[in-house]
Amino acid sequence: MTRTPPNAPPAPSAGTTSVRPRPSAPLWAVPAAVVCGVMGAIQSRINSDLAAELDDGFAASSISFGSGLVVILLLLVVMPRVRRLCREFWRELRSGSFPWYLAIGGLGGAMYVLGQTFSVSLLGVALFIVCVVAGQTVTGLVVDRVGLGPGGVRHLTPLRVLGAGLMVVSVALAMSGGISTEAPWYLLALPMVAGVAMGLQQAINGRVTQHSGHFLVATLGNFVVGTTALLLVALVHMLVAGAPESLPTNPLLYLGGPIGVVFIAMAAYLAGPLGILTLAMSTIAGQIVGSVVLDAVAAPGHLTYTTIAGAGLTLVAAVLAASSRRRAS
């Protein structure tokens, strides 16, 4: 039986893939998504430092996802209602009343991490981010248009298309100082696929949240699926290359998982009212702005005017998409 959050419209019958009419986005939704993106930038920096300390990106990714899963399980200990919703959702998956392919959003995060591991060293961080943003933005447009997200179909409008294009250009401008074109062109497919996976992850998480009645159900599923996938890959890598010699003692390096819990939970909650395109663009803007701020703190002399201008334009692009959403409501 589908659970309905308080004050929500009537839910569709079990076993269907239809969606309820989308709720109106509150004024704080876009700023919250931007903050969510800033947290994503912090998480990326922490995970990168952990991978450098371990000299093993696969192990670092597994530790990050695994620690996030531990946080979720601890939360469930003190949240009996969410435990009940998780049990009911699991029963629906086993019975087939909810499609299994709408419950594997965690693979999107795992694919992003793996794409980052394989391609950043060859493409550079800047080109990787630009390709991910391109894939994620286009996916947001398509997902909204076909109605895969929790809010149903969102038609393409001139402002939405303009905002999507401006987002890709803005990120390219912000990252232009670090873009290298020496790598083979076909390697660009890896980060683009990662971006597509991220866009689909946000849509699926929103659907699970809508169906189950709580965003932590989707968050738990993400970390179970993502941790399982990354542990399998990490184990294979360890059999080939060996395990890291020792774990870092700096506790700050293990905060990537808990931050990821907040990131995924907020995105799952906001997917319905914002739509996947606006959610993706707002979190991207937060990630770019957060990355620029972190760079300004770590190495202020390396910032350029194009980087700052590009970061600012990402916020303009997100606002364009959000304003189109409000006019269409």
N, C-alpha and C positions, 0 to 999 in steps of 0.2 A: 504494500500500500504506500502510495506517495505521500510524504509528509509536506505540510504547507506551513511556511513561516507565518508568524503573526501578521495580520493586516495584508497578506498577499492575496492576489487573485486566485480563483479556483485552479487547481492543478489538473493536468491532463491525466487521462486514465493510464494505469500501469501498463508497461510493455510498449507504449508508443514512444516515438521520438519527436513528438510535437512539443512546442514550447508555449509558455504562458505569455500574455501580453507583457511587454517590458515595463518595469517601473520607471518612474521619472527620476532622473539623476539629480541628487542634491547638489547644492552649490559647492560643497566641500569635496565632492568626489574626484574632480580633476586634480586639485592640490594634493589630495591623499595619494592618488596614483603617482604623482610626481615624487612625493616623499618616498613612496614604495620603490621608485626607480633609483633614488639616491641610496637607499639601503642596499639595492642590488649592486651599485658601484662599490660600496664599502665591502660587501660580501666578496665580490670579484677580487678586490685587492688583498683581502685576508686569505682567500683560497690560493691566490697566486704566490703569496709569501709562504704559505704552508707547503705548496708544491716545490718551491725552491729549497726549503729547509729539508724536505724529504728526498729531493731529487727524483721525484716520482709523482707525476700528475695524476695517474690512475689511483694511487693510494690516497692522495690528497682529496680527490673527488669522492671516493668512497667514505673517507672519514667525515667529510662535510655532510654528505647525505645521511650517513649513519647517525651522526650526532643530532641532526635534525629529527630523525625518526625517534630517537630516545626522548627528545623534548616533547614531541607529540604524544608519545605513550605516557609520559609523566603527567601531561595535561589531562589525559583521559582518566587517570586515577581519581582526579578531583572533579570530574565533570560527568556524572552519571547519565545525564540526558544525552550527551554526545556519544557516550558508549552505546547507549541503546540505539541511537540512530545509525551508528556504524554497524551494529549487529544486524539491524533490519536491512540496511543497504547491502551487506554481504549476502544475506539470504536472497535478496532480489537478484543479485548477480548470479548466484548459483542456480536459481530457478529460471533464469533467462528473462525475467520480467523487466530488467533494465539491460540494454545492450552492453556487452563486455567491452566493445571497442570505444565506448564513451567513458571508460573507467581506467584508461591506461595513459592518462596525461603525464604521469611521471617519466615516461619514455622521452617526452619532449625535453625535459631538463637534462636527462642522461645524454641524449643526442647532442645537446648544446655543449655539455662539458667535454664529450668525446671529440666533437668537431673542433673545439678550442684547443684540446690537447694535440690533435694531429696537425692543425693548420696554422696556428699562430706562429710557430717557429719558422714556417716557410713563407707566410704571407705578411707577417707583422701584425701587431695588435690593431693598428688603425684600419688597415684594409679588411681585416677580419670583422671588425665592428660595423663598417660600412656595408659589407655584404650581408651580415646578419640583419641589420636594420632594413635593407632592401627586401629580403625574404620575409621578414616579420610584417612589414608594412603592407606588402602586396597580399599576403595571407590574410591580414586583417580586413582588407577591402573585400576579398573573395568570401571569407567566412561570414561577414555581415550581410553580404548580398544574397548568399544562398540560405541564410538563416540557421547556420550550424550553432551559433552562440545561443545563450539562454534568453536573449531578448527578441528572438525571431528575426525576420528579414529587415534589414536597414538598407534602403535604396542609396545608390550612388548619387551624390549631389556635387555640383561644381566645387563647393567649399571643401568637401571631404577629399575629392581627388586632388585639389590644389594643396591641401594640407599634407596629404600623403607624399606628393612630389616634393614639397618644400622640406619635409622631414628628411628624406634621403639626401637632398642637396645640402641641407644644413649640417647633417652628420659628416658628409664628405668634406665640407668646408672646415668643420671643427677638427677633423682628423687629417687634413691635407698635409700637414707638416711631417707626418709619419708614414705616409702611404708610399709603398715601393711596388713597382710593376715588374720586378725581375722574376718573380715566381711564374710558373706555367699557368696559363689562363684557366685550365680545367680545374685547378685547385680552388678556384672561386666557388665551385659547386658545393664544397663542404660547408663553409659558413652560411651559404644561402639555404641549404637544406636545414641547417641548425636553426636559422631564422624562421623557416616554415614550421619546423617542429615546435618552436616556442609559441608561434601564433596559434597553432592547433591546440597546444597545451592549455592556453588561456581559455579557449572556447570550451574545451572538454571540462575543465575545472568549473567553469561557470554552469554548465549543464548539470554536473554532479551536485553542485551546491544548491541549485534550484530544485532538483528532484529530492535530495535527501533532507533539505531543510536547514543545513548548517555548513558553513564554509570549511570547518575543520574536518568534515568527512572527506571532502575533496583533498584537503591538505594531507591527511593521513594516507590516502590512496596514492598520492604523488610520491611521498617518501618511501612507502613500501615498494612500489614498482621501481622507482629510480634507484633506491639503495640496492635492490636485488640485482638489477641490470649492471650497475657499476661494480658491485662486489664480484660478479662473475667475470667481468672484463679484467678487474684488478687481479683476481686470482690467476687467470691465464697469463697476465703480464708478469706476475711474480714467479710463476713456474719457468718462464723464459729468461727473465732478467734478474730474478732474485728479489727478496723483500728488502725494504729500507732497513738500514742498520739500527736506527733508534728513532724514537719519536721526539719532537721538539718539546722543551719544557715550558715554553712561553704559553700561558693559558689563553692569551688573546688570539692565537692562531687557530683556536678551536671554536671561535664564535661564528664561523661561516654558516654552520648548520642552524643554530638558533635564529640568526638573521634571515636565513632562507625560509624558515617556518613563517616568519612575519610577512616576508615578501610574497610567498605563494598564497598564504591565507588572505591577505589584503586583495591580491589580484583576483582570487576566486570570488570574493565578496563583491568586488566592483565590476566584474564582467557583465552582470545583468544590467545594471542601470547605465553604464557607460557604453557598452558595446565593445567588441574586440578591437576595432581599429582605434578608437579614442583611448581605450585602455593601453594598447600597445604603444601608441604615440606618446602618451603621457609618461609611461614608465621609461620609455627610451629617452625622453627629454630629461627626466630625473637622473638617469644613468650618465648621460653626457655631462650635464651640469655638475653632478656629484664627482665625476672623474676629473673635471677641470678644477674643481675646488680642491680635491685631494692633491692634484699635481701642483696647484698653487702653493699649498702648504709644504709639500715635499721638496719641490724645486721651482720656486717662483720665477727664476730667471729664464725658464724654458717656455713660458707661456707666450703666445703670439696673439696679435689682434684678430687674426682669422679664426683662431681657436675660440676666443671669447665670443666673437660675432656669431660663429656657427652654433655655439652652445645656446646663445640667446635666441637664435632663430628656431631652434628646436621647440622652445616654449611657445613661440608664435604659431608654429605648425600645429602643436597640440591644442592650442586655443581655437584655431580655425576649425579643426575637426569637432571640438566640443560645442562650438557655437552653432555649427551645422546641425548637430544632434538636437540641440534645444529648439531650433526653428522647426525641425521636423516633428517634434513631439506633439 
